Amino acid sequence: MQTQNRLLDDLARVASGAVGIAAGMRGEIEARLREQFEKILLQMDLVGREEFDAVKTMAAKARAEQEDLAKKVAELERRLKAQSGAGGKKSSPRKRAAKPSG
């Protein structure tokens, strides 16, 4: 009876040690993988989140301004068309080019 308990105790110690070693190996492997991934990401020259958000905001603002300008141009074209249609053809004053004397 004594022998079986001793054998079980030894097996329990071995199993406990193996679990501890496995956990240590797992941590070491995770650390190495993390280092490799970070190294690869740094080499890829990726944009950071803050920089991406700043550029995204700038692009949205530029698009809104472009849309406003497009509306203003359309309105001015409409006015010009209405003005030229109501008053007939208006001649725009042109500067006469100086004739070369020769």
PDB file as gemmi writes it, atoms N, CA and C in Angstrom:
CRYST1    1.000    1.000    1.000  90.00  90.00  90.00 P 1                      
ATOM      1  N   MET A   1       0.817  -1.166   0.000  1.00  0.00           N  
ATOM      2  CA  MET A   1       0.000   0.000   0.000  1.00  0.00           C  
ATOM      3  C   MET A   1       0.876   1.249   0.000  1.00  0.00           C  
ATOM      4  N   GLN A   2       1.896   1.239   0.811  1.00  0.00           N  
ATOM      5  CA  GLN A   2       2.818   2.356   0.926  1.00  0.00           C  
ATOM      6  C   GLN A   2       3.460   2.638  -0.433  1.00  0.00           C  
ATOM      7  N   THR A   3       3.765   1.607  -1.184  1.00  0.00           N  
ATOM      8  CA  THR A   3       4.449   1.743  -2.452  1.00  0.00           C  
ATOM      9  C   THR A   3       3.559   2.445  -3.478  1.00  0.00           C  
ATOM     10  N   GLN A   4       2.297   2.140  -3.480  1.00  0.00           N  
ATOM     11  CA  GLN A   4       1.390   2.763  -4.449  1.00  0.00           C  
ATOM     12  C   GLN A   4       1.252   4.258  -4.185  1.00  0.00           C  
ATOM     13  N   ASN A   5       1.129   4.646  -2.926  1.00  0.00           N  
ATOM     14  CA  ASN A   5       1.003   6.065  -2.603  1.00  0.00           C  
ATOM     15  C   ASN A   5       2.258   6.819  -3.023  1.00  0.00           C  
ATOM     16  N   ARG A   6       3.404   6.197  -2.790  1.00  0.00           N  
ATOM     17  CA  ARG A   6       4.664   6.827  -3.138  1.00  0.00           C  
ATOM     18  C   ARG A   6       4.766   6.982  -4.660  1.00  0.00           C  
ATOM     19  N   LEU A   7       4.340   5.967  -5.369  1.00  0.00           N  
ATOM     20  CA  LEU A   7       4.369   6.010  -6.830  1.00  0.00           C  
ATOM     21  C   LEU A   7       3.435   7.099  -7.355  1.00  0.00           C  
ATOM     22  N   LEU A   8       2.263   7.182  -6.785  1.00  0.00           N  
ATOM     23  CA  LEU A   8       1.319   8.216  -7.203  1.00  0.00           C  
ATOM     24  C   LEU A   8       1.841   9.614  -6.878  1.00  0.00           C  
ATOM     25  N   ASP A   9       2.491   9.749  -5.715  1.00  0.00           N  
ATOM     26  CA  ASP A   9       3.066  11.041  -5.353  1.00  0.00           C  
ATOM     27  C   ASP A   9       4.155  11.444  -6.341  1.00  0.00           C  
ATOM     28  N   ASP A  10       4.989  10.496  -6.720  1.00  0.00           N  
ATOM     29  CA  ASP A  10       6.054  10.777  -7.687  1.00  0.00           C  
ATOM     30  C   ASP A  10       5.465  11.162  -9.048  1.00  0.00           C  
ATOM     31  N   LEU A  11       4.436  10.435  -9.478  1.00  0.00           N  
ATOM     32  CA  LEU A  11       3.786  10.764 -10.753  1.00  0.00           C  
ATOM     33  C   LEU A  11       3.148  12.150 -10.697  1.00  0.00           C  
ATOM     34  N   ALA A  12       2.568  12.499  -9.580  1.00  0.00           N  
ATOM     35  CA  ALA A  12       1.940  13.811  -9.418  1.00  0.00           C  
ATOM     36  C   ALA A  12       2.998  14.904  -9.495  1.00  0.00           C  
ATOM     37  N   ARG A  13       4.165  14.683  -8.873  1.00  0.00           N  
ATOM     38  CA  ARG A  13       5.244  15.665  -8.921  1.00  0.00           C  
ATOM     39  C   ARG A  13       5.776  15.829 -10.342  1.00  0.00           C  
ATOM     40  N   VAL A  14       5.935  14.724 -11.045  1.00  0.00           N  
ATOM     41  CA  VAL A  14       6.425  14.773 -12.423  1.00  0.00           C  
ATOM     42  C   VAL A  14       5.419  15.512 -13.307  1.00  0.00           C  
ATOM     43  N   ALA A  15       4.138  15.192 -13.160  1.00  0.00           N  
ATOM     44  CA  ALA A  15       3.106  15.841 -13.958  1.00  0.00           C  
ATOM     45  C   ALA A  15       3.054  17.338 -13.644  1.00  0.00           C  
ATOM     46  N   SER A  16       3.174  17.678 -12.368  1.00  0.00           N  
ATOM     47  CA  SER A  16       3.157  19.079 -11.967  1.00  0.00           C  
ATOM     48  C   SER A  16       4.350  19.822 -12.563  1.00  0.00           C  
ATOM     49  N   GLY A  17       5.491  19.203 -12.549  1.00  0.00           N  
ATOM     50  CA  GLY A  17       6.682  19.815 -13.149  1.00  0.00           C  
ATOM     51  C   GLY A  17       6.524  19.990 -14.649  1.00  0.00           C  
ATOM     52  N   ALA A  18       5.936  18.987 -15.295  1.00  0.00           N  
ATOM     53  CA  ALA A  18       5.738  19.052 -16.742  1.00  0.00           C  
ATOM     54  C   ALA A  18       4.780  20.190 -17.104  1.00  0.00           C  
ATOM     55  N   VAL A  19       3.743  20.371 -16.301  1.00  0.00           N  
ATOM     56  CA  VAL A  19       2.798  21.449 -16.547  1.00  0.00           C  
ATOM     57  C   VAL A  19       3.486  22.804 -16.378  1.00  0.00           C  
ATOM     58  N   GLY A  20       4.324  22.914 -15.372  1.00  0.00           N  
ATOM     59  CA  GLY A  20       5.066  24.155 -15.149  1.00  0.00           C  
ATOM     60  C   GLY A  20       6.010  24.451 -16.297  1.00  0.00           C  
ATOM     61  N   ILE A  21       6.707  23.429 -16.775  1.00  0.00           N  
ATOM     62  CA  ILE A  21       7.619  23.606 -17.909  1.00  0.00           C  
ATOM     63  C   ILE A  21       6.838  23.988 -19.160  1.00  0.00           C  
ATOM     64  N   ALA A  22       5.709  23.338 -19.378  1.00  0.00           N  
ATOM     65  CA  ALA A  22       4.885  23.637 -20.553  1.00  0.00           C  
ATOM     66  C   ALA A  22       4.388  25.081 -20.499  1.00  0.00           C  
ATOM     67  N   ALA A  23       3.984  25.539 -19.336  1.00  0.00           N  
ATOM     68  CA  ALA A  23       3.512  26.921 -19.199  1.00  0.00           C  
ATOM     69  C   ALA A  23       4.655  27.900 -19.470  1.00  0.00           C  
ATOM     70  N   GLY A  24       5.832  27.591 -18.984  1.00  0.00           N  
ATOM     71  CA  GLY A  24       6.997  28.438 -19.239  1.00  0.00           C  
ATOM     72  C   GLY A  24       7.349  28.475 -20.712  1.00  0.00           C  
ATOM     73  N   MET A  25       7.286  27.312 -21.351  1.00  0.00           N  
ATOM     74  CA  MET A  25       7.577  27.252 -22.780  1.00  0.00           C  
ATOM     75  C   MET A  25       6.537  28.042 -23.573  1.00  0.00           C  
ATOM     76  N   ARG A  26       5.301  27.942 -23.151  1.00  0.00           N  
ATOM     77  CA  ARG A  26       4.231  28.674 -23.836  1.00  0.00           C  
ATOM     78  C   ARG A  26       4.487  30.175 -23.764  1.00  0.00           C  
ATOM     79  N   GLY A  27       4.839  30.641 -22.576  1.00  0.00           N  
ATOM     80  CA  GLY A  27       5.130  32.068 -22.409  1.00  0.00           C  
ATOM     81  C   GLY A  27       6.307  32.505 -23.256  1.00  0.00           C  
ATOM     82  N   GLU A  28       7.335  31.682 -23.305  1.00  0.00           N  
ATOM     83  CA  GLU A  28       8.527  31.994 -24.103  1.00  0.00           C  
ATOM     84  C   GLU A  28       8.193  32.028 -25.598  1.00  0.00           C  
ATOM     85  N   ILE A  29       7.416  31.066 -26.056  1.00  0.00           N  
ATOM     86  CA  ILE A  29       7.025  31.019 -27.474  1.00  0.00           C  
ATOM     87  C   ILE A  29       6.175  32.235 -27.828  1.00  0.00           C  
ATOM     88  N   GLU A  30       5.231  32.594 -26.953  1.00  0.00           N  
ATOM     89  CA  GLU A  30       4.396  33.765 -27.207  1.00  0.00           C  
ATOM     90  C   GLU A  30       5.231  35.037 -27.283  1.00  0.00           C  
ATOM     91  N   ALA A  31       6.217  35.149 -26.391  1.00  0.00           N  
ATOM     92  CA  ALA A  31       7.076  36.334 -26.401  1.00  0.00           C  
ATOM     93  C   ALA A  31       7.885  36.409 -27.691  1.00  0.00           C  
ATOM     94  N   ARG A  32       8.426  35.283 -28.124  1.00  0.00           N  
ATOM     95  CA  ARG A  32       9.213  35.268 -29.371  1.00  0.00           C  
ATOM     96  C   ARG A  32       8.333  35.606 -30.583  1.00  0.00           C  
ATOM     97  N   LEU A  33       7.139  35.034 -30.636  1.00  0.00           N  
ATOM     98  CA  LEU A  33       6.230  35.326 -31.744  1.00  0.00           C  
ATOM     99  C   LEU A  33       5.840  36.801 -31.762  1.00  0.00           C  
ATOM    100  N   ARG A  34       5.575  37.355 -30.582  1.00  0.00           N  
ATOM    101  CA  ARG A  34       5.216  38.763 -30.484  1.00  0.00           C  
ATOM    102  C   ARG A  34       6.362  39.636 -31.005  1.00  0.00           C  
ATOM    103  N   GLU A  35       7.586  39.305 -30.623  1.00  0.00           N  
ATOM    104  CA  GLU A  35       8.752  40.058 -31.104  1.00  0.00           C  
ATOM    105  C   GLU A  35       8.860  39.988 -32.623  1.00  0.00           C  
ATOM    106  N   GLN A  36       8.666  38.809 -33.179  1.00  0.00           N  
ATOM    107  CA  GLN A  36       8.764  38.656 -34.631  1.00  0.00           C  
ATOM    108  C   GLN A  36       7.669  39.443 -35.354  1.00  0.00           C  
ATOM    109  N   PHE A  37       6.452  39.386 -34.837  1.00  0.00           N  
ATOM    110  CA  PHE A  37       5.352  40.135 -35.450  1.00  0.00           C  
ATOM    111  C   PHE A  37       5.616  41.639 -35.391  1.00  0.00           C  
ATOM    112  N   GLU A  38       6.109  42.117 -34.251  1.00  0.00           N  
ATOM    113  CA  GLU A  38       6.413  43.538 -34.128  1.00  0.00           C  
ATOM    114  C   GLU A  38       7.503  43.944 -35.114  1.00  0.00           C  
ATOM    115  N   LYS A  39       8.506  43.104 -35.272  1.00  0.00           N  
ATOM    116  CA  LYS A  39       9.592  43.402 -36.208  1.00  0.00           C  
ATOM    117  C   LYS A  39       9.058  43.461 -37.637  1.00  0.00           C  
ATOM    118  N   ILE A  40       8.200  42.530 -37.998  1.00  0.00           N  
ATOM    119  CA  ILE A  40       7.614  42.510 -39.344  1.00  0.00           C  
ATOM    120  C   ILE A  40       6.750  43.747 -39.568  1.00  0.00           C  
ATOM    121  N   LEU A  41       5.943  44.111 -38.581  1.00  0.00           N  
ATOM    122  CA  LEU A  41       5.077  45.284 -38.717  1.00  0.00           C  
ATOM    123  C   LEU A  41       5.890  46.569 -38.847  1.00  0.00           C  
ATOM    124  N   LEU A  42       6.991  46.668 -38.127  1.00  0.00           N  
ATOM    125  CA  LEU A  42       7.836  47.856 -38.237  1.00  0.00           C  
ATOM    126  C   LEU A  42       8.461  47.950 -39.622  1.00  0.00           C  
ATOM    127  N   GLN A  43       8.808  46.831 -40.203  1.00  0.00           N  
ATOM    128  CA  GLN A  43       9.411  46.822 -41.530  1.00  0.00           C  
ATOM    129  C   GLN A  43       8.384  47.174 -42.606  1.00  0.00           C  
ATOM    130  N   MET A  44       7.107  46.967 -42.331  1.00  0.00           N  
ATOM    131  CA  MET A  44       6.055  47.246 -43.307  1.00  0.00           C  
ATOM    132  C   MET A  44       5.775  48.739 -43.421  1.00  0.00           C  
ATOM    133  N   ASP A  45       6.267  49.547 -42.494  1.00  0.00           N  
ATOM    134  CA  ASP A  45       6.086  50.989 -42.519  1.00  0.00           C  
ATOM    135  C   ASP A  45       4.606  51.351 -42.587  1.00  0.00           C  
ATOM    136  N   LEU A  46       3.836  50.816 -41.656  1.00  0.00           N  
ATOM    137  CA  LEU A  46       2.399  51.058 -41.601  1.00  0.00           C  
ATOM    138  C   LEU A  46       2.108  52.401 -40.935  1.00  0.00           C  
ATOM    139  N   VAL A  47       0.945  52.940 -41.219  1.00  0.00           N  
ATOM    140  CA  VAL A  47       0.514  54.210 -40.656  1.00  0.00           C  
ATOM    141  C   VAL A  47      -0.132  53.948 -39.303  1.00  0.00           C  
ATOM    142  N   GLY A  48       0.169  54.816 -38.361  1.00  0.00           N  
ATOM    143  CA  GLY A  48      -0.432  54.704 -37.038  1.00  0.00           C  
ATOM    144  C   GLY A  48      -1.880  55.150 -37.037  1.00  0.00           C  
ATOM    145  N   ARG A  49      -2.614  54.767 -36.028  1.00  0.00           N  
ATOM    146  CA  ARG A  49      -4.041  55.076 -35.945  1.00  0.00           C  
ATOM    147  C   ARG A  49      -4.292  56.578 -35.887  1.00  0.00           C  
ATOM    148  N   GLU A  50      -3.495  57.294 -35.083  1.00  0.00           N  
ATOM    149  CA  GLU A  50      -3.696  58.736 -34.953  1.00  0.00           C  
ATOM    150  C   GLU A  50      -3.467  59.443 -36.288  1.00  0.00           C  
ATOM    151  N   GLU A  51      -2.412  59.053 -36.986  1.00  0.00           N  
ATOM    152  CA  GLU A  51      -2.118  59.673 -38.283  1.00  0.00           C  
ATOM    153  C   GLU A  51      -3.219  59.350 -39.292  1.00  0.00           C  
ATOM    154  N   PHE A  52      -3.703  58.118 -39.266  1.00  0.00           N  
ATOM    155  CA  PHE A  52      -4.788  57.717 -40.169  1.00  0.00           C  
ATOM    156  C   PHE A  52      -6.039  58.547 -39.905  1.00  0.00           C  
ATOM    157  N   ASP A  53      -6.390  58.700 -38.629  1.00  0.00           N  
ATOM    158  CA  ASP A  53      -7.584  59.473 -38.280  1.00  0.00           C  
ATOM    159  C   ASP A  53      -7.436  60.933 -38.703  1.00  0.00           C  
ATOM    160  N   ALA A  54      -6.233  61.491 -38.547  1.00  0.00           N  
ATOM    161  CA  ALA A  54      -6.005  62.887 -38.944  1.00  0.00           C  
ATOM    162  C   ALA A  54      -6.193  63.057 -40.454  1.00  0.00           C  
ATOM    163  N   VAL A  55      -5.639  62.147 -41.230  1.00  0.00           N  
ATOM    164  CA  VAL A  55      -5.767  62.222 -42.689  1.00  0.00           C  
ATOM    165  C   VAL A  55      -7.219  61.989 -43.111  1.00  0.00           C  
ATOM    166  N   LYS A  56      -7.894  61.091 -42.426  1.00  0.00           N  
ATOM    167  CA  LYS A  56      -9.299  60.821 -42.727  1.00  0.00           C  
ATOM    168  C   LYS A  56     -10.146  62.073 -42.492  1.00  0.00           C  
ATOM    169  N   THR A  57      -9.874  62.782 -41.401  1.00  0.00           N  
ATOM    170  CA  THR A  57     -10.589  64.019 -41.097  1.00  0.00           C  
ATOM    171  C   THR A  57     -10.302  65.081 -42.155  1.00  0.00           C  
ATOM    172  N   MET A  58      -9.039  65.196 -42.540  1.00  0.00           N  
ATOM    173  CA  MET A  58      -8.666  66.167 -43.571  1.00  0.00           C  
ATOM    174  C   MET A  58      -9.359  65.852 -44.896  1.00  0.00           C  
ATOM    175  N   ALA A  59      -9.416  64.585 -45.250  1.00  0.00           N  
ATOM    176  CA  ALA A  59     -10.059  64.185 -46.507  1.00  0.00           C  
ATOM    177  C   ALA A  59     -11.557  64.490 -46.476  1.00  0.00           C  
ATOM    178  N   ALA A  60     -12.192  64.235 -45.349  1.00  0.00           N  
ATOM    179  CA  ALA A  60     -13.628  64.521 -45.231  1.00  0.00           C  
ATOM    180  C   ALA A  60     -13.885  66.024 -45.356  1.00  0.00           C  
ATOM    181  N   LYS A  61     -13.022  66.833 -44.736  1.00  0.00           N  
ATOM    182  CA  LYS A  61     -13.172  68.289 -44.820  1.00  0.00           C  
ATOM    183  C   LYS A  61     -12.960  68.757 -46.262  1.00  0.00           C  
ATOM    184  N   ALA A  62     -11.940  68.225 -46.928  1.00  0.00           N  
ATOM    185  CA  ALA A  62     -11.664  68.609 -48.314  1.00  0.00           C  
ATOM    186  C   ALA A  62     -12.825  68.219 -49.221  1.00  0.00           C  
ATOM    187  N   ARG A  63     -13.410  67.065 -48.980  1.00  0.00           N  
ATOM    188  CA  ARG A  63     -14.541  66.628 -49.798  1.00  0.00           C  
ATOM    189  C   ARG A  63     -15.744  67.549 -49.600  1.00  0.00           C  
ATOM    190  N   ALA A  64     -16.006  67.917 -48.340  1.00  0.00           N  
ATOM    191  CA  ALA A  64     -17.130  68.817 -48.062  1.00  0.00           C  
ATOM    192  C   ALA A  64     -16.907  70.165 -48.737  1.00  0.00           C  
ATOM    193  N   GLU A  65     -15.688  70.681 -48.661  1.00  0.00           N  
ATOM    194  CA  GLU A  65     -15.382  71.954 -49.309  1.00  0.00           C  
ATOM    195  C   GLU A  65     -15.539  71.840 -50.823  1.00  0.00           C  
ATOM    196  N   GLN A  66     -15.097  70.737 -51.385  1.00  0.00           N  
ATOM    197  CA  GLN A  66     -15.219  70.520 -52.831  1.00  0.00           C  
ATOM    198  C   GLN A  66     -16.685  70.476 -53.245  1.00  0.00           C  
ATOM    199  N   GLU A  67     -17.520  69.818 -52.459  1.00  0.00           N  
ATOM    200  CA  GLU A  67     -18.949  69.752 -52.767  1.00  0.00           C  
ATOM    201  C   GLU A  67     -19.586  71.139 -52.683  1.00  0.00           C  
ATOM    202  N   ASP A  68     -19.189  71.937 -51.681  1.00  0.00           N  
ATOM    203  CA  ASP A  68     -19.710  73.305 -51.566  1.00  0.00           C  
ATOM    204  C   ASP A  68     -19.298  74.133 -52.777  1.00  0.00           C  
ATOM    205  N   LEU A  69     -18.049  74.020 -53.180  1.00  0.00           N  
ATOM    206  CA  LEU A  69     -17.570  74.755 -54.343  1.00  0.00           C  
ATOM    207  C   LEU A  69     -18.288  74.315 -55.619  1.00  0.00           C  
ATOM    208  N   ALA A  70     -18.561  73.027 -55.740  1.00  0.00           N  
ATOM    209  CA  ALA A  70     -19.282  72.536 -56.914  1.00  0.00           C  
ATOM    210  C   ALA A  70     -20.690  73.137 -56.963  1.00  0.00           C  
ATOM    211  N   LYS A  71     -21.333  73.260 -55.806  1.00  0.00           N  
ATOM    212  CA  LYS A  71     -22.666  73.874 -55.755  1.00  0.00           C  
ATOM    213  C   LYS A  71     -22.592  75.341 -56.155  1.00  0.00           C  
ATOM    214  N   LYS A  72     -21.570  76.051 -55.653  1.00  0.00           N  
ATOM    215  CA  LYS A  72     -21.423  77.468 -55.989  1.00  0.00           C  
ATOM    216  C   LYS A  72     -21.174  77.652 -57.480  1.00  0.00           C  
ATOM    217  N   VAL A  73     -20.335  76.808 -58.070  1.00  0.00           N  
ATOM    218  CA  VAL A  73     -20.060  76.894 -59.504  1.00  0.00           C  
ATOM    219  C   VAL A  73     -21.331  76.621 -60.293  1.00  0.00           C  
ATOM    220  N   ALA A  74     -22.086  75.626 -59.896  1.00  0.00           N  
ATOM    221  CA  ALA A  74     -23.344  75.314 -60.594  1.00  0.00           C  
ATOM    222  C   ALA A  74     -24.308  76.494 -60.506  1.00  0.00           C  
ATOM    223  N   GLU A  75     -24.386  77.133 -59.329  1.00  0.00           N  
ATOM    224  CA  GLU A  75     -25.257  78.289 -59.158  1.00  0.00           C  
ATOM    225  C   GLU A  75     -24.788  79.456 -60.031  1.00  0.00           C  
ATOM    226  N   LEU A  76     -23.501  79.700 -60.065  1.00  0.00           N  
ATOM    227  CA  LEU A  76     -22.974  80.777 -60.907  1.00  0.00           C  
ATOM    228  C   LEU A  76     -23.212  80.491 -62.391  1.00  0.00           C  
ATOM    229  N   GLU A  77     -23.047  79.262 -62.796  1.00  0.00           N  
ATOM    230  CA  GLU A  77     -23.313  78.892 -64.193  1.00  0.00           C  
ATOM    231  C   GLU A  77     -24.786  79.082 -64.529  1.00  0.00           C  
ATOM    232  N   ARG A  78     -25.659  78.731 -63.575  1.00  0.00           N  
ATOM    233  CA  ARG A  78     -27.092  78.910 -63.789  1.00  0.00           C  
ATOM    234  C   ARG A  78     -27.423  80.391 -63.943  1.00  0.00           C  
ATOM    235  N   ARG A  79     -26.844  81.203 -63.063  1.00  0.00           N  
ATOM    236  CA  ARG A  79     -27.085  82.647 -63.142  1.00  0.00           C  
ATOM    237  C   ARG A  79     -26.568  83.218 -64.462  1.00  0.00           C  
ATOM    238  N   LEU A  80     -25.395  82.800 -64.857  1.00  0.00           N  
ATOM    239  CA  LEU A  80     -24.796  83.286 -66.093  1.00  0.00           C  
ATOM    240  C   LEU A  80     -25.648  82.894 -67.292  1.00  0.00           C  
ATOM    241  N   LYS A  81     -26.123  81.660 -67.259  1.00  0.00           N  
ATOM    242  CA  LYS A  81     -26.968  81.179 -68.349  1.00  0.00           C  
ATOM    243  C   LYS A  81     -28.281  81.958 -68.391  1.00  0.00           C  
ATOM    244  N   ALA A  82     -28.871  82.215 -67.221  1.00  0.00           N  
ATOM    245  CA  ALA A  82     -30.127  82.965 -67.146  1.00  0.00           C  
ATOM    246  C   ALA A  82     -29.902  84.405 -67.592  1.00  0.00           C  
ATOM    247  N   GLN A  83     -28.784  84.967 -67.224  1.00  0.00           N  
ATOM    248  CA  GLN A  83     -28.477  86.345 -67.581  1.00  0.00           C  
ATOM    249  C   GLN A  83     -28.244  86.477 -69.086  1.00  0.00           C  
ATOM    250  N   SER A  84     -27.518  85.553 -69.667  1.00  0.00           N  
ATOM    251  CA  SER A  84     -27.242  85.629 -71.099  1.00  0.00           C  
ATOM    252  C   SER A  84     -28.488  85.279 -71.906  1.00  0.00           C  
ATOM    253  N   GLY A  85     -29.372  84.468 -71.368  1.00  0.00           N  
ATOM    254  CA  GLY A  85     -30.613  84.113 -72.057  1.00  0.00           C  
ATOM    255  C   GLY A  85     -31.614  85.245 -72.001  1.00  0.00           C  
ATOM    256  N   ALA A  86     -31.670  86.008 -70.926  1.00  0.00           N  
ATOM    257  CA  ALA A  86     -32.652  87.078 -70.760  1.00  0.00           C  
ATOM    258  C   ALA A  86     -32.271  88.321 -71.553  1.00  0.00           C  
ATOM    259  N   GLY A  87     -31.015  88.652 -71.592  1.00  0.00           N  
ATOM    260  CA  GLY A  87     -30.599  89.878 -72.246  1.00  0.00           C  
ATOM    261  C   GLY A  87     -30.069  89.653 -73.638  1.00  0.00           C  
ATOM    262  N   GLY A  88     -30.230  88.514 -74.174  1.00  0.00           N  
ATOM    263  CA  GLY A  88     -29.670  88.211 -75.480  1.00  0.00           C  
ATOM    264  C   GLY A  88     -28.174  88.013 -75.353  1.00  0.00           C  
ATOM    265  N   LYS A  89     -27.519  88.085 -76.474  1.00  0.00           N  
ATOM    266  CA  LYS A  89     -26.076  87.911 -76.445  1.00  0.00           C  
ATOM    267  C   LYS A  89     -25.424  89.195 -75.991  1.00  0.00           C  
ATOM    268  N   LYS A  90     -24.688  89.109 -74.965  1.00  0.00           N  
ATOM    269  CA  LYS A  90     -23.937  90.255 -74.507  1.00  0.00           C  
ATOM    270  C   LYS A  90     -22.502  90.063 -74.933  1.00  0.00           C  
ATOM    271  N   SER A  91     -21.978  91.114 -75.497  1.00  0.00           N  
ATOM    272  CA  SER A  91     -20.588  90.999 -75.904  1.00  0.00           C  
ATOM    273  C   SER A  91     -19.720  91.396 -74.733  1.00  0.00           C  
ATOM    274  N   SER A  92     -18.771  90.618 -74.497  1.00  0.00           N  
ATOM    275  CA  SER A  92     -17.871  90.927 -73.405  1.00  0.00           C  
ATOM    276  C   SER A  92     -16.772  91.834 -73.924  1.00  0.00           C  
ATOM    277  N   PRO A  93     -16.410  92.804 -73.139  1.00  0.00           N  
ATOM    278  CA  PRO A  93     -15.356  93.704 -73.602  1.00  0.00           C  
ATOM    279  C   PRO A  93     -14.048  92.952 -73.713  1.00  0.00           C  
ATOM    280  N   ARG A  94     -13.423  93.141 -74.872  1.00  0.00           N  
ATOM    281  CA  ARG A  94     -12.142  92.474 -75.087  1.00  0.00           C  
ATOM    282  C   ARG A  94     -11.084  93.540 -75.300  1.00  0.00           C  
ATOM    283  N   LYS A  95      -9.951  93.241 -74.818  1.00  0.00           N  
ATOM    284  CA  LYS A  95      -8.838  94.138 -75.058  1.00  0.00           C  
ATOM    285  C   LYS A  95      -8.300  93.867 -76.452  1.00  0.00           C  
ATOM    286  N   ARG A  96      -8.080  94.920 -77.152  1.00  0.00           N  
ATOM    287  CA  ARG A  96      -7.507  94.749 -78.467  1.00  0.00           C  
ATOM    288  C   ARG A  96      -6.019  94.565 -78.338  1.00  0.00           C  
ATOM    289  N   ALA A  97      -5.539  93.636 -79.068  1.00  0.00           N  
ATOM    290  CA  ALA A  97      -4.104  93.396 -79.054  1.00  0.00           C  
ATOM    291  C   ALA A  97      -3.421  94.481 -79.858  1.00  0.00           C  
ATOM    292  N   ALA A  98      -2.350  94.930 -79.346  1.00  0.00           N  
ATOM    293  CA  ALA A  98      -1.606  95.978 -80.054  1.00  0.00           C  
ATOM    294  C   ALA A  98      -0.999  95.381 -81.302  1.00  0.00           C  
ATOM    295  N   LYS A  99      -1.214  96.100 -82.412  1.00  0.00           N  
ATOM    296  CA  LYS A  99      -0.668  95.625 -83.680  1.00  0.00           C  
ATOM    297  C   LYS A  99       0.805  95.970 -83.732  1.00  0.00           C  
ATOM    298  N   PRO A 100       1.556  94.979 -84.101  1.00  0.00           N  
ATOM    299  CA  PRO A 100       2.995  95.274 -84.180  1.00  0.00           C  
ATOM    300  C   PRO A 100       3.244  96.216 -85.357  1.00  0.00           C  
ATOM    301  N   SER A 101       3.970  97.268 -85.110  1.00  0.00           N  
ATOM    302  CA  SER A 101       4.301  98.190 -86.191  1.00  0.00           C  
ATOM    303  C   SER A 101       5.549  97.696 -86.869  1.00  0.00           C  
ATOM    304  N   GLY A 102       5.430  97.612 -88.121  1.00  0.00           N  
ATOM    305  CA  GLY A 102       6.606  97.065 -88.744  1.00  0.00           C  
ATOM    306  C   GLY A 102       6.748  97.338 -90.112  1.00  0.00           C  
TER     307      GLY A 102                                                      
END                                                                             
